[in-house]
């Protein structure tokens, strides 16, 4: 079982969190997990998770810095998923 230091904290902001029914969670980190692999792990939960997290306008930040799917995660990282902001 992973120790406390082998987790990432995930935040789901705005309408994404509302549609998923969760605003944050702590998830066990596998040794070679990058953002793309994390998304695949979350996609497996349901078709709704896959649909919402595969949206091409969805942003991802790790420790407050925007990133892409190739970024390798480290223990205790904060991962945030949030929809693109639009103006009018």
C-alpha positions as CSV (number, residue, x, y, z in Angstrom):
1,X,0.0,0.0,0.0
2,X,1.4,3.5,-0.8
3,X,2.6,5.7,2.0
4,X,1.3,9.2,2.5
5,X,4.1,10.6,0.3
6,X,3.1,8.5,-2.7
7,X,-0.1,10.4,-3.5
8,X,-1.1,13.4,-5.6
9,X,-3.9,15.8,-4.8
10,X,-6.3,16.4,-7.6
11,X,-8.6,19.4,-7.9
12,X,-11.6,19.7,-10.3
13,X,-12.7,23.3,-10.7
14,X,-15.8,25.1,-11.9
15,X,-18.3,23.2,-14.0
16,X,-16.0,20.2,-14.3
17,X,-16.2,19.5,-10.6
18,X,-19.9,20.1,-10.7
19,X,-20.4,17.6,-13.5
20,X,-18.1,15.0,-12.0
21,X,-19.6,15.4,-8.5
22,X,-16.3,15.9,-6.8
23,X,-14.1,19.0,-6.3
24,X,-11.0,17.3,-5.0
25,X,-9.5,13.9,-4.1
26,X,-6.2,12.3,-3.1
27,X,-5.1,9.5,-5.4
28,X,-2.3,6.9,-5.2
29,X,0.7,7.7,-7.4
30,X,2.2,5.0,-9.5
31,X,6.0,5.1,-10.0
32,X,5.9,6.2,-13.7
33,X,2.7,8.2,-13.8
34,X,2.5,11.3,-16.1
35,X,-0.6,13.4,-16.7
36,X,-1.7,11.3,-19.7
37,X,-1.5,8.1,-17.6
38,X,-3.4,9.8,-14.8
39,X,-6.1,10.8,-17.2
40,X,-6.3,7.2,-18.5
41,X,-6.7,6.0,-14.9
42,X,-9.6,8.5,-14.3
43,X,-11.2,7.7,-17.7
44,X,-11.7,4.1,-16.5
45,X,-14.2,5.3,-13.9
46,X,-17.0,5.9,-16.4
47,X,-17.9,7.2,-19.9
48,X,-18.8,10.6,-18.3
49,X,-15.3,10.9,-16.7
50,X,-13.8,10.1,-20.1
51,X,-15.9,12.6,-21.9
52,X,-15.3,15.4,-19.5
53,X,-11.6,14.9,-19.0
54,X,-10.8,14.3,-22.7
55,X,-12.3,17.7,-23.7
56,X,-9.6,19.5,-25.7
57,X,-10.4,22.8,-24.1
58,X,-9.7,21.4,-20.6
59,X,-6.7,22.9,-18.9
60,X,-4.3,21.1,-16.5
61,X,-1.9,22.6,-14.1
62,X,0.6,20.9,-11.7
63,X,1.7,23.0,-8.7
64,X,0.1,26.1,-10.3
65,X,1.9,25.8,-13.7
66,X,0.1,24.8,-16.9
67,X,1.3,21.5,-18.3
68,X,0.7,18.9,-21.0
69,X,0.1,15.2,-20.8
70,X,3.8,14.3,-20.8
71,X,4.7,15.9,-17.5
72,X,5.8,13.3,-15.0
73,X,4.1,13.5,-11.6
74,X,5.9,13.5,-8.3
75,X,4.7,12.6,-4.8
76,X,2.5,15.3,-3.2
77,X,2.0,17.2,-6.5
78,X,-1.2,19.2,-6.8
79,X,-2.9,18.5,-10.1
80,X,-5.8,20.9,-11.1
81,X,-8.2,20.3,-14.0
82,X,-10.2,23.3,-15.1
83,X,-12.3,24.4,-18.1
84,X,-10.9,27.1,-20.4
85,X,-12.0,30.6,-19.4
86,X,-13.9,32.5,-22.0
87,X,-14.7,36.2,-22.1
88,X,-17.4,38.3,-23.7
